Amino acid sequence: MPARLMVIDVVGLVPSLMGPRLRRLAERGWQQSLRPVFPAVTCTAQASMLTGLRPDGHGIVGNGWYFRDLSEVWLWRQSNHLVQGRKVWETAQRKRPDLRVAKMFWWFNMYSSADMAVTPRPEYPADGRKIPGVYTHPHALRGRLEEKLGPSPLFHFWGPAADIRSTRWIVDASLDVLEHDRPDLLLAYLPHLDYVLQREGPDHPSVAGHAAQVDAEAGRLIDAAEAAGMEVLVVSEYGIGRISRPVFPNRVLREDGLLSVLWQDSVGETLDAGASRAFALCDHQVAHVYVADGQDVPRVAALMGELPGVRRVLVGDGRGDEGLTHSRAGEVVLEAEPDAWFAYPYWLDDERAPDFARTVDIHRKPGYDPVELFLDPALKFPRLAIARRLLQRKLGLRTLMDVISLDAGLVTGSHGHVPDDTGLWPLAIGSPGVMPPPGAQPSLTSVHDMILNTLTEADG
């Protein structure tokens, strides 16, 4: 009988954070650390697992990139058409045309070839509000899930209030889809550890409790998979290490006259990417530096190489060792030291920071901002400040939820580089019917073959 498989992506999972349910799965089957792809960030990691390719093959060079033809930076796009290369289930369907796939909160989840899909998709009315929502395929799936589970807890998925509730909703939704739609391959995404480890740091006393919560949620999925006769593969995208210093490449580029900003009275300073000779798209412990004129590349590379906290500067063909010669990659790619991370701010005076800098706004910021996980410590009564702004919005007033700090030093955990310590490498745990990857040091890309072999070997 053809195998069915559940793949559970427990972001940030490493051996030291395994709880009893995951250890029990490993004891029945196996576990293996995997060499991370570079950059070790969510969108790149997931694309690599589902295509078996590195970034130069699938084109996902980070959680976002500079769209040169638009002269704009875009992060966290959701169209699956951005991922180049055949997805693992599409290959499996050559042998199993009736294979049904459910993709639950994995990224690039809109307009894919999956039969069922659920992904975060807030609603943005014209009055400036942000309303929790999901995009589903088929569209009617949203109504079914929300009638049973209530709205997806968006504000517990990301931001200062991020907690286990978002992961629990994803698990509940996945269990509903498993029961009603009976997919042959179900991909579930459990993000909670990712945000805890960045906010609290990997050695904080609270981490063990959070890991236990995630272990319990993964256990619910494992139980349901076993009851349905499915094999189970648990994976993670990267491990998260402790950091102690932010690095600001954009401020250095600006001071050197390479980065251009635009002042707008109603907004503040914004990055003028199209007018800049060079700027850095900062993404955790990796930064893509886009250089308009190739003649400036040596100068930019030398400038970045002198910046404390930079471990490696990759230029030209040197990017090929990490699979980053794709046209979406920066002309210069930076990897941080293990205890450092790249912060996006380009302004030199906080009084001139753009208005969105103090808000949770993942689409306006030209770089990833983990400071969005923190309420501003300068607020004496943060809950009162939030309540006041919410009341203003209910009264029809336009107001910013400007409760986020500008202090990049608050962040104590990060990822993106390739750790020397294999204890911080991503992890794979398989049930007995899933064959472990070959070799002593397999790559995260081997997840593709593990999925494919599980779904097709018993059938052919």
C-alpha positions in Angstrom: 0.0 0.0 0.0 1.4 3.5 -0.9 2.9 5.3 2.1 1.4 8.4 3.6 3.7 10.9 5.3 3.4 13.8 7.8 6.4 16.3 7.8 6.5 18.5 10.9 8.8 21.6 10.7 9.7 22.5 14.3 11.7 25.7 13.7 14.8 26.1 15.9 14.8 22.5 17.0 18.2 21.0 18.0 19.0 17.9 20.0 19.3 19.8 23.3 15.7 21.0 22.9 14.0 17.6 22.2 11.2 16.8 24.6 9.9 13.3 25.5 7.5 13.0 22.5 10.3 13.7 20.0 12.8 11.6 21.8 10.3 8.7 21.7 9.9 9.1 18.0 13.7 9.1 17.6 14.1 6.0 19.7 11.6 4.1 17.5 13.2 5.4 14.4 16.3 7.6 14.1 17.6 11.1 14.3 20.3 13.0 12.3 21.8 16.5 12.3 21.8 18.1 8.9 24.3 20.7 7.5 22.3 23.9 7.1 21.9 25.7 3.8 23.2 29.2 3.5 21.6 31.5 4.4 20.1 29.5 7.2 16.8 31.4 7.2 13.2 30.2 6.9 12.3 30.9 3.2 15.7 29.6 1.9 15.6 26.5 4.2 12.0 25.5 3.2 12.6 26.0 -0.5 15.8 23.8 -0.2 13.9 21.1 1.6 11.0 21.0 -0.9 13.1 21.2 -4.1 16.4 19.5 -3.0 18.2 22.5 -4.5 20.4 25.3 -3.2 19.5 29.0 -3.6 21.1 29.2 -7.1 18.7 26.4 -8.1 15.4 27.6 -6.5 16.1 31.3 -6.4 15.1 31.9 -2.7 18.3 33.7 -1.6 16.8 34.8 1.7 13.5 35.8 3.3 13.4 38.6 0.7 15.6 40.3 -1.8 15.9 43.4 -4.0 13.6 43.4 -6.9 15.8 45.3 -9.3 13.3 46.0 -11.9 11.0 47.6 -9.3 13.9 49.2 -7.4 12.2 48.0 -4.2 13.0 45.6 -1.4 10.3 43.0 -0.7 10.4 40.5 2.1 7.9 37.7 3.1 6.3 37.4 -0.3 3.9 34.4 -0.5 3.5 33.4 -4.1 4.8 30.0 -4.8 5.7 31.1 -8.3 8.8 32.7 -6.8 10.2 29.3 -6.1 12.0 27.8 -9.1 12.5 24.1 -9.4 10.0 21.2 -9.1 8.5 20.6 -5.7 9.0 17.2 -4.1 5.3 16.2 -4.3 5.2 17.2 -8.0 8.0 14.7 -8.6 6.2 12.1 -6.5 3.0 12.6 -8.5 4.7 11.3 -11.6 4.5 7.9 -9.9 1.5 8.6 -7.8 -0.9 10.9 -9.9 -3.6 10.8 -7.2 -1.2 11.9 -4.4 -2.9 14.6 -2.3 -0.9 17.3 -0.5 -1.7 19.7 2.4 0.6 22.5 3.1 -0.1 24.1 6.5 1.7 27.4 7.0 4.9 26.5 5.2 6.0 29.6 3.3 5.4 30.3 -0.4 2.0 28.8 0.1 -0.2 30.8 -2.3 -0.9 29.4 -5.8 1.1 26.3 -5.3 0.1 22.9 -6.7 -0.8 21.6 -3.2 -4.4 20.4 -2.9 -5.0 22.1 0.5 -3.1 25.2 1.7 -3.3 27.5 4.7 -1.0 30.5 5.2 -1.1 33.8 7.2 -2.7 36.6 5.2 -3.9 39.6 7.2 -6.6 41.9 5.9 -5.7 45.6 5.5 -8.8 47.8 5.2 -8.4 51.3 3.8 -8.6 52.8 7.3 -5.2 51.4 8.3 -6.3 48.5 10.4 -4.6 45.1 10.3 -7.1 42.3 10.8 -6.1 38.6 11.4 -6.8 36.3 8.5 -5.5 33.4 6.5 -5.4 32.6 2.8 -6.6 29.1 2.1 -7.0 26.8 -0.9 -9.7 26.0 -1.5 -11.1 29.3 -0.4 -14.0 27.5 1.5 -11.4 25.9 3.8 -11.0 29.2 5.7 -14.6 29.3 6.7 -14.6 25.7 7.9 -11.5 26.3 10.0 -12.5 29.6 11.5 -16.0 28.3 12.4 -14.4 25.5 14.3 -11.2 27.2 15.7 -11.9 30.9 15.6 -9.7 33.3 13.7 -6.0 32.6 13.3 -4.3 34.4 16.2 -2.1 36.6 14.0 -0.8 38.8 16.8 0.4 35.7 18.7 2.1 34.5 15.5 4.6 37.4 15.4 5.4 40.5 17.5 5.7 41.2 21.2 2.7 38.9 22.0 4.0 35.9 20.0 3.4 32.7 22.0 2.3 29.1 21.8 -1.3 30.0 20.7 -0.3 30.4 17.1 1.4 27.1 17.0 -1.5 25.4 18.7 -3.9 26.9 16.1 -1.8 25.6 13.3 -1.8 22.1 14.9 -5.6 22.2 15.3 -6.0 23.3 11.7 -3.7 20.5 10.5 -5.6 17.9 12.5 -8.8 19.2 11.0 -7.4 18.9 7.4 -6.0 15.5 8.2 -9.4 14.2 9.4 -11.6 15.8 6.7 -9.3 15.8 3.6 -7.0 12.8 4.2 -3.9 14.1 2.4 -1.2 11.6 1.6 1.5 14.3 2.4 0.8 16.8 5.1 3.4 19.6 5.8 2.9 21.3 9.2 4.9 24.3 10.4 5.4 24.9 14.2 7.1 28.3 14.7 7.0 29.0 18.4 10.6 28.0 19.4 11.9 30.3 16.7 10.6 33.5 18.2 11.2 32.5 21.8 14.9 31.7 21.1 15.4 35.1 19.4 13.6 37.0 22.1 14.9 35.3 25.2 18.1 33.8 23.9 18.9 30.1 23.7 20.2 29.8 27.3 17.4 31.6 29.1 15.7 29.5 31.8 12.3 29.8 30.2 13.4 28.0 27.0 13.0 24.6 28.5 9.3 25.3 29.3 8.7 26.6 25.8 10.4 23.6 24.3 8.1 21.3 26.3 5.0 23.2 24.9 6.2 22.7 21.4 7.0 19.0 22.1 3.4 18.5 23.3 2.0 20.1 20.1 4.3 18.0 17.9 3.1 15.0 20.0 -0.5 15.7 19.0 0.4 15.6 15.4 2.5 12.4 15.8 -0.4 10.7 17.5 -2.8 11.6 14.8 -0.3 10.6 12.1 0.2 7.2 13.7 -3.5 6.7 14.1 -3.9 7.4 10.4 -1.2 4.9 9.5 1.2 7.7 8.3 5.0 7.8 8.6 6.4 10.9 10.4 9.4 13.1 9.5 10.3 15.9 11.9 12.7 18.5 10.6 14.0 21.9 11.6 15.4 24.7 9.5 18.3 25.9 11.7 19.5 26.1 15.2 19.6 29.5 17.0 22.7 30.7 18.8 23.3 33.4 21.4 24.3 36.8 20.1 25.6 39.9 21.9 26.1 42.6 19.2 24.2 44.1 16.3 26.1 45.2 13.2 24.8 48.1 11.1 26.2 47.8 7.5 23.8 50.3 6.1 25.0 53.1 8.4 28.6 52.4 7.3 27.5 52.5 3.6 25.6 55.8 4.2 28.5 57.4 6.0 30.7 56.4 3.0 28.3 58.2 0.6 27.0 55.0 -1.0 23.5 54.7 0.5 20.8 57.3 -0.3 17.8 58.2 1.8 14.7 60.2 1.1 13.2 62.6 3.7 9.4 62.7 3.8 7.8 65.0 6.4 5.0 62.6 7.1 7.1 59.5 7.3 10.7 60.3 8.2 13.8 58.9 6.4 13.2 56.1 4.0 15.8 54.1 2.1 16.0 55.2 -1.5 17.2 51.9 -2.9 17.0 52.8 -6.6 19.2 55.9 -6.0 21.7 54.1 -3.8 25.1 53.0 -5.1 25.0 50.3 -2.4 22.8 49.1 0.4 22.4 46.0 2.5 19.3 43.9 2.9 19.9 42.5 6.4 18.4 39.1 7.1 19.4 37.8 10.5 23.1 36.8 10.3 23.3 37.3 6.5 23.2 40.5 4.5 22.9 40.8 0.7 24.7 44.0 -0.4 23.3 45.3 -3.7 25.8 47.3 -5.6 24.5 49.3 -8.6 27.8 49.7 -10.5 30.1 46.7 -10.7 33.1 49.0 -10.4 32.1 49.7 -6.8 32.1 46.1 -5.8 35.8 46.0 -4.6 35.3 49.2 -2.6 32.1 47.9 -1.0 33.6 44.5 -0.3 36.7 46.1 1.4 34.5 48.4 3.4 32.3 45.6 4.7 35.3 43.4 5.4 36.6 46.0 7.9 33.3 46.0 9.8 33.5 44.4 13.2 31.2 41.4 13.4 31.6 40.3 9.8 32.9 36.8 9.4 33.0 36.4 5.7 32.6 38.6 2.6 31.5 36.7 -0.5 32.0 38.3 -3.9 31.6 37.2 -7.5 32.3 33.6 -8.1 33.1 33.2 -4.4 29.4 33.2 -3.8 29.1 30.0 -5.7 30.6 27.9 -2.9 27.3 28.6 -1.0 25.0 28.5 -4.0 24.4 32.2 -4.1 25.2 33.1 -7.7 21.5 33.6 -8.5 20.6 37.0 -10.0 18.5 37.8 -6.9 21.6 37.6 -4.6 23.6 40.7 -3.7 26.8 41.4 -5.5 28.4 41.2 -2.1 27.1 38.7 0.6 28.0 39.0 4.2 28.1 36.3 6.9 28.1 37.5 10.5 30.4 36.2 13.3 28.5 33.7 15.5 27.8 36.3 18.2 26.7 39.0 15.9 23.7 39.8 13.6 22.9 42.4 10.9 20.4 45.1 11.8 18.7 47.0 8.9 18.7 50.6 10.3 20.1 53.1 7.9 19.3 56.4 9.7 22.0 58.0 11.8 19.6 59.8 14.2 16.6 58.1 15.9 14.7 61.3 15.7 14.8 60.9 11.9 13.8 57.2 11.9 10.7 56.4 9.7 7.4 56.1 11.5 7.1 52.4 10.7 10.4 51.6 12.5 8.6 51.7 15.8 5.8 49.4 14.6 5.4 45.7 13.7 5.5 46.1 9.9 7.3 43.3 8.1 6.6 44.6 4.6 7.7 48.2 4.9 11.0 47.6 6.5 13.9 47.0 4.0 15.3 44.2 6.2 14.3 41.7 8.9 13.7 43.3 12.3 13.6 40.9 15.3 13.2 44.0 17.6 9.5 43.6 16.6 9.4 40.9 19.2 9.9 43.5 22.0 7.8 46.2 23.5 9.7 49.4 24.0 11.2 49.3 27.5 10.9 53.0 27.6 7.1 52.7 27.8 6.2 52.9 31.5 2.8 51.3 31.0 3.0 49.4 27.7 -0.4 47.6 28.1 -2.1 51.0 28.7 -0.3 52.4 25.6 -1.6 49.6 23.5 -5.1 49.8 24.9 -5.1 53.6 24.2 -4.1 53.1 20.6 -6.7 50.3 20.1 -9.4 52.6 21.5 -8.4 55.3 19.1 -8.7 52.9 16.2 -12.1 51.7 17.3 -13.2 55.4 17.4 -12.2 55.6 13.7 -8.9 57.6 14.3 -5.8 56.7 12.4 -3.0 56.0 14.7 0.3 54.1 14.7 0.8 51.1 17.0 4.3 52.6 17.7 5.2 50.5 20.7 8.3 48.8 19.4 11.8 49.8 20.5 14.6 50.9 18.2 17.3 49.2 20.4 18.8 46.4 18.4 20.7 45.4 21.5 17.6 43.7 22.9 17.9 40.7 20.6 19.8 37.8 22.1 19.3 34.9 19.7 19.8 34.7 15.9 20.6 32.4 13.0 21.6 32.5 9.3 25.3 31.7 9.3 26.6 28.1 9.2 27.6 27.2 12.8 30.9 25.4 13.5 29.0 23.7 16.4 27.0 20.9 14.9 24.8 21.0 18.0 23.3 24.1 16.4 22.6 22.4 13.0 19.0 21.6 12.0 17.7 18.2 13.0 15.8 15.4 11.2 13.9 12.7 13.2 12.2 9.9 11.3 9.8 7.1 12.1 10.9 3.6 11.1 9.4 3.8 7.6 11.4 6.9 6.7 14.9 6.1 5.5 17.6 8.3 7.0 19.8 10.4 4.7 23.0 8.7 3.5 26.5 10.0 4.4 28.2 11.2 7.6 27.2 14.9 7.1 24.1 15.1 5.0 22.7 18.5 4.0 19.3 20.0 4.7 18.6 19.5 1.0 18.4 15.8 1.6 15.0 16.3 3.2 13.7 16.4 -0.4 14.9 12.8 -1.0 13.6 11.5 2.3 10.1 12.7 1.5 10.3 11.5 -2.1 11.6 8.0 -1.2 9.0 7.6 1.5 6.2 8.4 -0.8 7.3 6.5 -3.9 9.4 3.5 -2.9 6.6 1.5 -1.4 4.6 2.2 -4.5 7.1 1.2 -7.1 
